[in-house]
């Protein structure tokens, strides 16, 4: 039972308190399998190397990217990833996609040139986790809201408690938890840009995604959406990679409010 006090994960107030809702409040379904670009991490590296092109007028301004200013150069791949938390067994879990029962990745993907971090991440989350095949569904299945009031014969209107529709089902992309760079596609991403590197290949930003109290997730059949405990991924870069395994440490400045746990 939730006693109303924030739990482990660090001290803080206001936006540093993250409301985490039970996994049972979310609905999970499947849709048509998505085309697989990469069967293994090695396949991804090979694909990125073959597709990579530097333009003749490429000019990467690293400081501008760090300040949130979009770099329009096609030379730098910009990635946006989202960390979403749910409660299970009174412990915080992060939602991960599993590919071919082999490796894990966070929901998100490559951003378009000139696209803002917020718009790009919402587009990729919609593409990966909603029923919209186009990935342009900003509302992540708004029709689910109306279905909740009659779901299994239960009247859910009392759950709103004065909240508006958006706060009931709509996600919020929040704080940037960290930035990683690749100086080469064969190297692992690192959380800083070495001074000799003038033209990095890839910049990945990880954002905290604050889930609403209810939502449905529709995942391609060839992917699995798993809730993995933070204690399991902590410092296990061999299984989850440096970004996912670093999430527990990045979340240490937040306090977790287990709502309804």
Residue pairs with C-beta under 8 A, 6 or more apart in sequence:
1 261
2 257
2 258
2 259
2 260
2 261
4 257
6 12
6 17
6 255
6 256
6 257
7 255
7 256
7 257
7 258
8 255
8 256
9 18
9 92
9 251
9 252
9 254
9 255
9 256
10 16
10 251
10 252
10 253
10 254
10 255
11 255
12 253
12 254
12 255
13 255
15 174
15 175
16 253
16 254
16 255
17 254
17 255
17 256
17 257
18 85
18 208
18 210
18 251
18 254
18 255
18 256
18 257
19 210
19 257
19 259
20 85
20 86
20 87
20 92
20 211
20 256
20 257
20 258
20 259
20 261
21 86
21 87
21 211
21 212
21 213
21 214
21 259
21 260
22 86
22 87
22 88
22 259
22 260
22 261
23 86
23 87
23 88
23 93
23 227
25 213
25 214
25 260
26 86
26 211
26 214
26 215
26 216
26 217
27 144
27 215
27 216
27 217
28 216
28 217
28 218
28 219
28 225
29 131
29 216
29 217
29 218
29 219
30 218
30 219
30 220
30 221
31 131
31 133
31 218
31 219
31 220
31 221
32 133
32 220
32 221
33 220
33 221
33 222
34 128
34 220
34 222
34 223
36 99
36 100
36 222
37 43
37 44
37 47
38 44
38 47
38 99
39 99
39 100
40 102
40 103
41 103
45 185
45 186
48 77
48 185
48 201
48 202
49 185
49 186
52 77
52 185
52 201
53 74
53 75
54 75
54 199
55 73
55 74
55 75
58 73
58 74
58 75
58 199
59 73
60 71
60 73
60 75
60 76
60 198
60 199
60 200
61 69
61 71
62 193
62 200
64 71
65 71
65 76
65 78
65 203
66 179
68 117
70 78
70 114
70 115
70 116
70 117
71 78
72 113
72 114
74 113
75 199
76 199
76 200
76 201
76 202
76 203
77 110
77 201
77 202
77 203
78 110
78 111
78 120
78 202
78 203
78 205
79 108
79 109
79 110
79 111
79 202
79 203
79 204
79 205
80 108
80 109
80 111
80 117
80 120
80 121
80 124
80 204
80 205
80 207
81 106
81 107
81 108
81 121
81 204
81 205
81 206
81 207
81 243
82 106
82 107
82 108
82 121
82 124
82 125
82 173
82 206
82 207
82 208
82 209
83 94
83 106
83 177
83 206
83 207
83 208
83 209
83 247
83 251
84 94
84 95
84 107
84 171
84 209
84 211
85 92
85 93
85 94
85 95
85 211
85 256
86 92
86 93
86 95
86 211
86 227
87 93
87 258
87 259
87 260
87 261
88 227
88 229
90 258
90 261
91 229
91 230
91 231
92 229
92 230
92 251
92 256
92 258
93 227
93 228
93 229
93 230
94 227
94 228
94 230
94 233
94 244
94 247
95 107
95 217
95 225
95 226
95 227
95 228
96 104
96 105
96 106
96 225
96 226
96 227
96 228
96 240
96 244
97 104
97 105
97 106
97 107
97 128
97 219
97 223
97 224
97 225
97 226
98 104
98 223
98 224
98 225
98 226
99 105
99 222
99 223
100 222
101 224
103 241
104 226
104 228
104 239
104 240
104 241
104 244
105 244
106 206
106 243
106 244
107 124
107 125
107 128
107 129
108 121
108 124
108 125
108 128
109 124
109 127
109 128
110 124
111 117
111 120
111 121
111 124
112 120
115 123
117 176
117 205
117 207
118 173
121 173
121 207
121 209
122 138
122 171
122 173
123 135
123 136
124 135
125 140
125 171
125 209
126 132
126 135
126 136
126 137
126 138
126 140
127 134
127 135
128 135
128 219
128 220
128 223
129 140
129 217
129 218
129 219
129 225
130 137
130 140
130 141
130 217
130 218
131 137
131 141
131 216
131 218
132 141
139 169
139 170
140 169
140 170
140 171
140 215
140 216
141 169
141 215
141 216
141 218
142 169
144 169
144 214
144 215
144 216
145 165
145 168
145 169
148 156
148 159
148 214
149 155
149 156
149 157
159 168
159 213
159 214
160 168
167 212
168 212
168 213
168 214
169 212
169 214
169 215
170 212
171 209
171 210
171 211
171 212
171 215
172 209
172 210
172 212
173 207
173 208
173 209
173 210
174 207
174 208
174 209
174 210
175 207
175 208
176 205
176 206
176 207
177 206
177 207
177 208
177 247
177 250
177 251
178 191
178 205
178 206
178 243
178 246
178 250
179 191
179 203
179 204
179 205
179 206
180 189
180 190
180 191
180 203
180 204
180 206
180 242
180 243
181 189
181 190
181 191
181 192
181 193
181 197
181 200
181 202
181 203
181 204
182 188
182 189
182 190
182 200
182 201
182 202
182 203
182 204
183 193
183 194
183 197
183 200
183 201
184 201
185 201
185 202
188 241
188 242
189 202
189 204
189 242
189 243
190 242
191 246
193 200
204 243
206 243
206 247
206 250
208 251
208 254
213 259
217 225
219 225
230 247
230 248
230 251
231 248
233 239
233 240
233 244
233 245
233 247
233 248
234 245
234 248
234 249
235 245
235 248
236 245
237 245
237 246
239 245
